[in-house]
Amino acid sequence: MGVLDRFEKGVENAMQNAFAKTFKSGVKPVELAAAVKRECDARAAAVDRNRTVAPNEYIVSLSPTDYETVTSWGDEALAHELQDSLEDHARSLRYAFVGAVDVEFQEDESLATGRYAVTSRTTRGPVAPATSPDPLSRFPLLEIDGQRYNLTGASTVIGRGTEADIVVDDNGVSRRHIRFEVTPDGTILTDLGSTNGTFVEEQRITEVTLVDGNAIRIGRTPIMYWDAVLADED
């Protein structure tokens, strides 16, 4: 089953076929997913022989009717599905992102019902979804609950609160639990005064410079860390 098929089936199951009723006329979610991926392909740019960077922020412009439909159904849920679909697409083509993937909807009165437009941009952020299965990366890499993230910025905060760069659903984790700082001398992990502490190789730490392959634990959540790999210079 393809990504678009999985996307459409997963959402329809979750919402008990809401799309079939809500989007009887006008744009269809699967069409928007395809349009976002076409924009991704069109704007992806090779920065070296082993790396192609794709835009990570997308704006989907909709007619007033379609915008009202999307917002009444649940624009955040649909945006998350489009983001997941886009990340799957990037993994299949080995595109890289330099910031978190984000999809937003906006109303455009110049568009007729059923018509849409997609624009994109590349914005560097503190963290980006990793799109390669290989832990070797030009950025430091984290694996959290099966999800991998590149540390693309100088500082990344992990915690339970929505203000964190990576949000962890774990009651044992503080709202702002730990911070990763990427420096020329290595990645520094700092506990931000958490309630339950931070453990590296099962040793409680306040601040430590990480080494490749370190196992970290906050609350009940394990985190694996891998160093960045310097690119070869020809």
Disulfide bonds with the S-S distance in Angstrom:
none
